[in-house]
Amino acid sequence: MRVAQPRLAATGYISLLLILLVVLMSSPWWAGSSAAQMQFDARLMPPSASHWLGTDALGRELWARTLAGLRISFWVGLSAALLGTLIALTLATLATLSTTLDALVSLLIDTLLSVPHLILLLLVAFALGGGTQAVIIAVAVTHWPSLARILRAELFSLRHVPYVAISRALGKSRRFILVHHLLPHVLPQCMVGALLLFPHAILHEAALTFLGVGLDPTQPAIGVLLADAMRYLTGGFWWLGVFPGLGLLLMVLSIDRLAAQLRRAL
C-alpha cells in the first residue's frame, strides 16, 4: 500500500502536467498572433474581461505573451536538463574506467561546485555570445556536477554486487558489464535527475535573460517580460510583473513536485 500511494500520486501529477503541457504547447494554434499583435489604443490596460491579464506598453495581450514565454522556457529548460544529464552520465561512466579518470572527474566536479553558480552561468553565456544556444549550453555545463557525483557513487557501488561479479567471472568484457548491468540500473536516477535539473534550468534561463545575456530581447521570454516590467512597476502597472512571474513559479513548482513524486515512486 505504501508503494502504491507514491506511484498513484506520481501518475496523478504526470496526468496533470501533461494536460498543462498540451494547453501550453497548443497555444500557438488557438492563441494565434495575439502575443505579437499591437493595440495602441489599449496600452497598459489592467486585467479585465476583454484583456484577461492586461496589456503591455505596446498593447499586446499579456496572457498570450506569458504563454509564449513559458513555452520558450519549457523547451530551453528541457534541452538544458537533458544535455546536463547526458554530460553527468558520460563523466560518471568515464570515472569507473580507471583511477586516473576518476581523479580527473572528481577534481572537475569539485572545481565547478566551488564556483558561485550564477557567476559561472553569466561567464559561460557571455563567452558564447548570448542567445538560445548559449543559454542551453551555459545551463547544461553548470548543472551536471551534483548529478554526476550521485551517478558516480551509484556506479561504483554496483561494481561489487554479486551479479556483476558473476558476469566478470564468466569472462564478460568491461563494456558488456557497463552496457548490460550498470547503465540500465542508473537510468531511473538519470530520469529523476533530469526532472530535478529541469526547474533549475528554467529559472536560470529566466535569470540570464533578465540580466541581458540570455535570449533575444525580441522574443517574448519570461526574463524579457520581467525586465520590461521593471520600468513600469513603480507606475502601478503591477500585472506586467505579477502574471509572468506567477506563471514561471507555477511551472517550476509543478515540475519540481513531479520530480519528487517520481523519485519516491522509483
C-alpha positions as CSV (number, residue, x, y, z in Angstrom):
1,M,0.0,0.0,0.0
2,R,2.9,2.3,0.8
3,V,4.5,1.6,-2.5
4,A,1.2,2.1,-4.4
5,Q,0.5,5.5,-2.9
6,P,3.6,7.3,-4.3
7,R,3.1,5.7,-7.7
8,L,-0.6,6.8,-7.7
9,A,0.5,10.3,-6.7
10,A,3.2,10.4,-9.4
11,T,0.6,9.2,-12.0
12,G,-1.7,12.0,-11.0
13,Y,1.0,14.6,-11.2
14,I,2.1,13.3,-14.6
15,S,-1.5,13.4,-15.9
16,L,-2.0,17.0,-14.6
17,L,1.3,18.1,-16.0
18,L,0.6,16.5,-19.4
19,I,-2.8,18.4,-19.6
20,L,-1.0,21.7,-18.8
21,L,1.7,20.9,-21.4
22,V,-0.9,20.2,-24.0
23,V,-2.6,23.6,-23.3
24,L,0.8,25.3,-23.3
25,M,2.2,23.7,-26.5
26,S,-1.1,24.1,-28.4
27,S,-1.3,27.8,-27.6
28,P,0.3,28.9,-30.9
29,W,-2.7,27.4,-32.7
30,W,-5.6,28.8,-30.6
31,A,-3.8,32.0,-29.5
32,G,-2.8,32.9,-33.0
33,S,-0.7,36.1,-33.3
34,S,-2.0,37.6,-30.1
35,A,1.5,37.6,-28.5
36,A,2.8,40.0,-31.1
37,Q,-0.3,41.9,-32.1
38,M,-0.1,45.6,-31.0
39,Q,-3.1,47.6,-30.0
40,F,-2.0,51.2,-29.4
41,D,-5.5,52.2,-28.2
42,A,-5.3,49.6,-25.4
43,R,-1.8,50.3,-24.0
44,L,-1.2,49.3,-20.4
45,M,-4.8,48.2,-19.8
46,P,-5.4,46.4,-16.4
47,P,-6.8,42.9,-16.3
48,S,-10.4,42.8,-17.4
49,A,-13.0,40.7,-19.3
50,S,-11.6,42.0,-22.6
51,H,-8.0,41.8,-21.6
52,W,-7.6,38.7,-19.3
53,L,-4.2,39.6,-17.9
54,G,-3.9,43.1,-19.1
55,T,-1.8,44.6,-21.8
56,D,1.8,45.8,-22.0
57,A,3.2,49.2,-23.2
58,L,2.5,48.3,-26.8
59,G,-1.0,47.0,-26.2
60,R,0.0,43.3,-26.6
61,E,-2.1,40.8,-24.7
62,L,-0.1,39.7,-21.6
63,W,-1.8,36.3,-21.3
64,A,-0.6,35.4,-24.8
65,R,2.9,36.7,-24.2
66,T,3.1,34.8,-20.9
67,L,2.1,31.6,-22.5
68,A,4.6,32.1,-25.3
69,G,7.3,32.9,-22.7
70,L,6.5,29.8,-20.7
71,R,6.7,27.7,-23.9
72,I,10.1,29.1,-24.7
73,S,11.3,28.5,-21.1
74,F,10.0,24.9,-21.2
75,W,11.9,24.0,-24.4
76,V,15.1,25.7,-23.3
77,G,14.9,24.2,-19.8
78,L,14.2,20.7,-21.2
79,S,17.1,20.9,-23.7
80,A,19.5,22.1,-21.0
81,A,18.4,19.5,-18.5
82,L,18.8,16.6,-21.0
83,L,22.2,17.9,-22.1
84,G,23.3,18.3,-18.5
85,T,22.1,14.8,-17.6
86,L,24.0,13.4,-20.6
87,I,27.2,15.1,-19.5
88,A,26.7,13.8,-16.0
89,L,26.2,10.2,-17.1
90,T,29.1,10.3,-19.5
91,L,31.6,11.6,-16.9
92,A,30.3,9.3,-14.2
93,T,30.8,6.4,-16.6
94,L,34.3,7.6,-17.5
95,A,35.2,7.8,-13.8
96,T,34.6,4.0,-13.5
97,L,37.1,3.1,-16.2
98,S,40.3,3.9,-14.3
99,T,41.6,5.6,-11.2
100,T,43.2,8.4,-13.2
101,L,39.9,9.3,-14.9
102,D,38.1,9.0,-11.6
103,A,40.5,11.5,-10.1
104,L,40.1,13.9,-13.0
105,V,36.3,13.7,-12.9
106,S,36.3,14.2,-9.2
107,L,38.5,17.2,-9.5
108,L,36.3,18.7,-12.2
109,I,33.2,18.2,-10.1
110,D,34.8,19.8,-7.0
111,T,36.1,22.7,-9.1
112,L,32.7,23.5,-10.6
113,L,30.9,23.1,-7.3
114,S,33.3,25.6,-5.6
115,V,32.5,28.4,-8.1
116,P,29.4,30.6,-7.4
117,H,26.7,29.2,-9.7
118,L,25.2,32.4,-11.2
119,I,28.7,33.9,-11.8
120,L,29.7,30.8,-13.8
121,L,26.5,30.9,-15.7
122,L,27.0,34.5,-16.7
123,L,30.6,33.9,-17.7
124,V,29.7,31.0,-19.9
125,A,26.7,32.7,-21.5
126,F,28.6,35.9,-22.1
127,A,31.6,34.0,-23.6
128,L,29.3,32.2,-26.0
129,G,27.7,35.5,-27.1
130,G,24.2,35.0,-25.7
131,G,21.2,33.7,-27.5
132,T,19.2,30.5,-27.1
133,Q,22.0,28.1,-27.8
134,A,24.4,29.9,-25.5
135,V,21.8,29.7,-22.6
136,I,21.2,26.0,-23.2
137,I,25.0,25.2,-23.2
138,A,25.6,27.5,-20.2
139,V,22.9,26.0,-18.1
140,A,23.9,22.4,-19.1
141,V,27.6,22.7,-18.4
142,T,27.0,24.2,-15.0
143,H,24.2,21.9,-13.7
144,W,25.7,18.5,-14.1
145,P,28.2,18.2,-11.2
146,S,25.7,17.2,-8.4
147,L,24.0,14.6,-10.6
148,A,27.4,13.3,-11.8
149,R,28.5,12.8,-8.2
150,I,25.4,10.7,-7.4
151,L,25.7,8.6,-10.6
152,R,29.4,8.0,-10.0
153,A,28.8,6.8,-6.4
154,E,25.9,4.5,-7.7
155,L,28.1,3.0,-10.4
156,F,31.0,2.4,-8.0
157,S,28.7,0.6,-5.6
158,L,27.3,-1.6,-8.4
159,R,30.7,-2.9,-9.3
160,H,30.7,-5.1,-6.2
161,V,27.2,-6.6,-6.4
162,P,27.0,-10.4,-7.0
163,Y,25.6,-10.4,-10.5
164,V,28.3,-8.1,-11.7
165,A,31.0,-10.3,-10.0
166,I,29.5,-13.4,-11.7
167,S,29.4,-11.7,-15.1
168,R,33.0,-10.7,-14.6
169,A,34.0,-14.3,-13.6
170,L,32.3,-15.6,-16.7
171,G,34.7,-13.5,-18.8
172,K,32.4,-10.8,-19.9
173,S,34.1,-7.6,-21.0
174,R,34.0,-4.3,-19.1
175,R,31.9,-2.8,-21.9
176,F,29.4,-5.6,-21.7
177,I,29.1,-5.2,-17.9
178,L,28.7,-1.4,-18.3
179,V,26.1,-1.6,-21.0
180,H,24.0,-4.5,-19.7
181,H,24.4,-4.3,-16.0
182,L,25.5,-0.8,-14.8
183,L,23.8,1.7,-17.1
184,P,20.3,0.2,-17.0
185,H,20.4,0.3,-13.2
186,V,21.1,4.1,-13.2
187,L,18.5,5.1,-15.8
188,P,15.8,5.8,-13.2
189,Q,18.3,8.1,-11.4
190,C,19.0,9.8,-14.7
191,M,15.3,10.3,-15.3
192,V,14.7,11.8,-11.8
193,G,17.9,13.8,-12.1
194,A,16.8,15.3,-15.4
195,L,13.5,16.3,-13.9
196,L,15.2,17.8,-10.8
197,L,17.5,19.8,-13.1
198,F,14.6,20.9,-15.2
199,P,13.2,23.6,-12.9
200,H,16.6,24.9,-12.1
201,A,17.4,25.2,-15.8
202,I,14.1,27.1,-16.3
203,L,14.8,29.6,-13.5
204,H,18.4,30.2,-14.6
205,E,17.3,30.7,-18.2
206,A,14.9,33.4,-17.0
207,A,17.6,34.9,-14.8
208,L,20.1,35.1,-17.6
209,T,17.5,36.6,-19.9
210,F,16.5,39.1,-17.2
211,L,20.2,40.2,-16.9
212,G,20.5,40.7,-20.6
213,V,22.8,37.8,-21.6
214,G,20.2,35.3,-22.4
215,L,17.5,35.0,-25.1
216,D,17.0,37.7,-27.7
217,P,15.0,40.7,-26.3
218,T,12.6,40.4,-29.3
219,Q,11.4,37.1,-28.0
220,P,8.5,37.0,-25.5
221,A,10.6,35.1,-23.0
222,I,9.7,35.3,-19.3
223,G,13.0,37.1,-18.5
224,V,12.3,39.7,-21.2
225,L,8.8,40.3,-19.8
226,L,10.1,40.7,-16.3
227,A,12.9,43.0,-17.4
228,D,10.4,45.2,-19.3
229,A,8.0,45.2,-16.4
230,M,10.7,46.7,-14.1
231,R,10.3,50.1,-15.9
232,Y,6.5,50.2,-15.2
233,L,6.0,48.7,-11.8
234,T,6.6,52.0,-9.9
235,G,3.8,53.5,-12.0
236,G,1.3,51.0,-10.6
237,F,1.2,48.6,-13.6
238,W,1.6,45.6,-11.3
239,W,0.2,43.0,-13.7
240,L,3.2,43.3,-16.0
241,G,5.4,41.6,-13.5
242,V,3.0,39.6,-11.4
243,F,1.4,37.3,-14.0
244,P,4.6,36.3,-15.9
245,G,6.4,35.7,-12.6
246,L,3.5,33.7,-11.3
247,G,3.3,31.6,-14.4
248,L,7.0,30.8,-14.2
249,L,6.7,29.9,-10.5
250,L,3.7,27.6,-11.1
251,M,5.5,25.8,-13.9
252,V,8.7,25.3,-11.8
253,L,6.8,24.1,-8.8
254,S,4.8,21.7,-10.8
255,I,7.9,20.1,-12.4
256,D,9.7,20.0,-9.1
257,R,6.8,18.3,-7.4
258,L,6.5,15.8,-10.2
259,A,10.2,15.0,-9.8
260,A,9.8,14.5,-6.0
261,Q,6.9,12.1,-6.5
262,L,8.7,10.2,-9.3
263,R,11.7,9.8,-7.1
264,R,9.6,8.3,-4.4
265,A,7.8,6.0,-6.8
266,L,11.1,4.7,-8.4
